[in-house]
Amino acid sequence: MGHEEFRKSLREFLSHQQNVCVIGEAPTGTEVLQLSDRHRPHLILLDLALSKVAGRDIAGSLNAQYSSTWVVFVSCLKSDPSVRFSIVSMPMLL
């Protein structure tokens, strides 16, 4: 499953959950930051393999700017060594 299919499936699943409102999707790290500035979400599901800027770098920026926003790492990659690094290096996001 590719990134776009994963986002579409996740959006579809979340749209049927009570008390959940999906306010946007961002295929790039830059767009994640722009949408975060605009909407100030409570939760961000962040792909570690974003184009242009790594997800863990975006998470660091989000944590610095929006300490009340929860970030959950997701990935459609079967094996991503950066997952372990990200979880160890950013315990405040868990």
Secondary structure, DSSP 8 states (H G I E B T S, - for coil): --HHHHHHHHHHHHHTSTT-------SBHHHHHHHHHHH--SEEEEETT-BSS-HHHHHHHHHHH-TTSEEEEE---S--HHHHHHHHH-GGG-
